[in-house]
Amino acid sequence: MIDSLGRVTNSKLSAKHQLCKVNITAQAGMTATLFCCLARENPELEISWLREKGQDGSDLLVLSYGRRIFSPDSRIQILHDPTTSIWQLNIGVSQVLDSGVYQCQSNSNPKQEALVHLNVVETRAIISGPKEVYVREGSEVVLNCSVDLGEQGPDQHYRSVGVLHWFSGPRLLDPTVIRSKRVHVETNLNQDFQSMLRIQKTKSSDTGNYTCVPTYAVPDWVYVHIISDDDVAALYNLGLNLKTSNFIFILAFFINFIF
């Protein structure tokens, strides 16, 4: 088979096992795993892994030959399954910058190669609901944050190091540190990351920016407004003075929403 750059590739061999896919999608922060099946019909072959650099793919970075790793990147791991003769390239704690085309090559004559396209997508935290939250002073605010860790879920490394923190401005909301009976955090790491922040008996000082910060993920934030009775009264008086139907309608909706 000839690819778009005019190179001869052996896609027939690389497609002989369900693991050896041409396109791989990995979640940032997880281990990206690429498989090579070129040695399945000849287990004596040694396999090299290379990464294409540059727009035309002409610049090749040699990652490994057999079990020997030449890359200085400590995230690179090479595995070989003698029962299937499948070679495996692992990139630990993968990043979006790891996306690209990888080659596995055999030391046969003529040389055979298979291409694997890796796409590493950002892992993002998502706080459900609107970006601005209005809460009556003295009541309770609950924020829920979720992190999609992909179809495979967290790998062993992520399970061992993964954490999720809540911040109010620059302040870490760790109940064991701030010793507040009003602040509660519940976090669960299963197939994905889920965390709930609950603040009881809210005060005006609780107004501010709240951020959900998971390991190896893009954070998310919301702004919480704590509305006192005096604030509502001031808004109501302003609406009466303005005497505009639209403002009064919006104000009535706002009061019903937070109360």
C-alpha positions in Angstrom: 0.0 0.0 0.0 1.3 3.5 -0.8 0.4 6.3 1.6 -0.2 10.0 0.8 3.6 10.7 0.9 4.4 7.9 -1.6 5.8 5.5 0.9 5.3 1.8 0.7 3.6 0.5 3.9 2.5 -2.9 4.9 -1.0 -2.2 6.2 -2.1 -5.8 5.5 0.2 -7.1 8.2 -0.6 -4.3 10.6 -4.3 -5.0 10.4 -4.0 -8.7 11.2 -4.7 -8.2 14.9 -7.4 -6.0 16.5 -4.8 -4.3 18.7 -2.8 -3.0 15.7 -4.9 0.0 14.7 -3.9 2.7 12.3 -5.6 5.5 14.2 -5.2 5.8 18.0 -6.9 8.4 20.3 -5.5 8.9 23.8 -6.5 11.2 26.6 -3.9 13.7 27.8 -2.4 12.5 31.1 -3.1 8.9 30.3 -0.7 6.3 28.7 -0.9 6.3 24.9 -0.4 2.8 23.6 0.6 1.9 20.1 0.9 -1.6 18.7 2.9 -3.1 15.8 2.1 -6.4 14.2 4.9 -6.6 11.6 6.6 -9.5 13.4 3.5 -11.7 13.7 4.5 -13.9 10.7 8.2 -13.9 11.6 8.8 -13.7 15.4 12.5 -13.4 14.8 12.2 -9.9 13.4 13.4 -6.9 15.5 11.1 -3.9 15.5 12.1 -0.2 15.5 9.8 2.6 16.6 10.2 6.1 15.0 8.4 9.3 15.1 7.9 11.5 12.1 8.8 15.1 12.5 8.2 18.0 10.1 5.3 18.6 7.7 6.5 16.1 5.1 7.5 13.4 7.5 11.0 13.3 6.1 12.6 13.9 9.5 12.5 10.8 11.6 13.3 10.5 15.3 14.4 7.0 16.3 12.7 6.0 19.6 13.8 2.4 19.9 15.3 -0.7 18.3 14.1 -4.0 19.7 14.0 -3.5 23.5 16.7 -0.8 23.4 15.3 2.7 23.9 17.2 5.6 22.3 14.9 8.4 23.2 15.9 10.5 26.3 12.2 10.8 27.1 11.6 8.7 30.3 8.0 8.3 29.4 8.8 5.9 26.6 8.4 2.2 27.3 8.8 -0.8 24.9 7.0 -4.1 25.5 7.0 -7.3 23.5 4.5 -10.1 23.8 6.3 -13.4 22.7 2.9 -15.3 22.5 1.6 -12.9 19.8 4.8 -11.3 18.5 3.2 -7.9 18.9 5.4 -5.0 19.8 4.1 -2.2 22.0 5.1 1.4 22.3 3.8 3.2 25.5 4.0 6.9 26.0 3.3 7.6 29.7 1.5 10.8 30.8 0.8 11.6 27.1 0.5 15.2 26.0 -1.3 16.9 23.1 2.2 17.6 21.7 2.7 13.8 21.4 0.1 13.7 18.6 1.5 12.8 15.2 2.6 9.9 13.0 4.6 7.0 14.4 6.3 4.3 12.4 7.2 0.7 13.4 9.8 -0.8 11.1 11.1 -4.3 10.7 14.8 -5.3 10.2 13.7 -7.5 7.3 15.0 -7.2 3.7 13.1 -5.5 2.1 12.2 -3.4 5.1 8.6 -3.3 6.1 6.9 -0.5 8.0 3.5 0.4 9.4 2.2 3.8 10.3 0.2 4.7 13.4 -1.5 8.1 13.7 -1.7 9.2 17.3 -4.2 11.9 18.4 -3.9 13.0 22.0 -6.9 15.1 23.1 -7.0 17.5 26.0 -8.5 16.2 29.3 -10.9 18.9 30.7 -12.7 19.5 33.9 -16.3 20.6 33.5 -18.3 22.3 36.3 -22.0 21.7 35.6 -24.3 24.7 35.3 -23.9 28.3 34.5 -20.6 30.2 34.8 -22.2 32.6 37.3 -24.1 31.3 40.3 -26.4 33.4 42.5 -27.0 32.1 46.1 -28.9 33.6 48.9 -26.8 34.4 52.0 -27.2 31.7 54.6 -28.2 29.0 52.2 -26.2 26.3 50.6 -24.1 26.2 47.4 -23.3 23.0 45.6 -20.8 22.7 42.7 -20.2 19.5 40.8 -17.1 18.9 38.7 -16.5 16.0 36.3 -13.5 14.9 34.3 -13.9 12.6 31.3 -10.9 10.3 31.3 -11.8 8.6 28.0 -13.2 5.2 27.0 -10.5 3.3 28.8 -10.7 5.3 32.0 -7.8 6.1 34.2 -4.6 3.9 33.9 -2.6 2.6 36.8 -0.4 5.6 37.0 -3.3 8.1 37.0 -5.0 6.1 39.7 -1.9 6.3 41.9 -1.2 10.0 41.4 -4.5 11.6 40.3 -6.0 14.2 42.5 -8.7 16.9 42.2 -8.6 20.1 44.1 -11.1 22.9 44.6 -9.9 26.5 45.0 -11.6 29.7 46.0 -9.5 32.3 44.4 -5.9 31.3 45.3 -7.1 29.5 48.5 -7.1 25.7 48.5 -10.4 24.4 49.8 -9.2 21.3 51.7 -11.5 20.7 54.7 -8.6 18.9 56.5 -6.5 22.1 56.2 -9.0 25.0 56.6 -10.9 23.1 59.3 -14.2 24.5 58.3 -17.4 22.6 59.2 -19.2 24.5 56.5 -17.0 23.2 53.6 -17.4 19.6 52.4 -15.7 17.9 49.4 -16.5 14.5 48.1 -14.3 13.1 45.3 -14.5 9.7 43.5 -12.2 8.3 40.9 -13.8 5.5 39.0 -14.1 5.4 35.2 -14.0 9.2 35.3 -13.3 11.8 38.0 -16.3 13.2 40.0 -16.1 15.8 42.7 -18.7 17.8 44.7 -18.0 21.0 46.7 -20.7 21.9 49.2 -20.6 25.1 51.2 -23.2 25.4 53.9 -24.5 28.6 55.6 -22.9 30.8 53.0 -21.5 34.2 53.9 -20.9 37.3 51.8 -17.1 36.4 52.1 -17.8 33.2 50.1 -18.4 35.3 47.0 -15.7 34.7 44.4 -14.2 32.5 41.8 -14.3 28.7 42.3 -12.0 26.5 40.3 -11.9 22.7 39.8 -8.3 21.6 39.2 -7.6 17.9 38.4 -4.3 16.3 37.7 -3.2 16.5 34.0 -6.3 18.3 33.0 -7.5 21.8 32.0 -9.3 23.4 35.0 -12.8 24.8 35.0 -14.3 27.7 37.0 -17.5 29.4 38.1 -18.1 32.7 39.9 -20.4 32.5 42.9 -22.4 35.5 44.1 -23.7 35.5 47.6 -26.7 37.8 47.7 -27.7 39.3 51.1 -31.2 40.7 52.0 -29.7 44.2 51.8 -28.5 43.6 48.2 -32.0 42.4 47.1 -33.7 45.4 48.8 -31.2 47.8 47.1 -32.0 46.3 43.7 -35.7 46.4 44.4 -35.6 50.1 45.3 -33.5 50.8 42.2 -36.1 49.1 40.0 -38.9 51.2 41.5 -36.9 54.4 40.9 -36.2 53.5 37.3 -39.8 52.4 36.8 -38.9 50.3 33.7 -41.1 47.3 33.2 -38.2 45.2 31.8 -36.0 45.9 34.8 -38.8 45.1 37.2 -39.6 41.9 35.4 -35.9 40.8 35.5 -35.7 41.8 39.1 -38.8 39.7 40.0 -37.3 36.7 38.2 -34.0 37.2 39.9 -35.6 37.3 43.4 -37.7 34.2 42.8 -34.6 32.4 41.5 -32.4 32.9 44.5 -35.1 32.8 47.1 
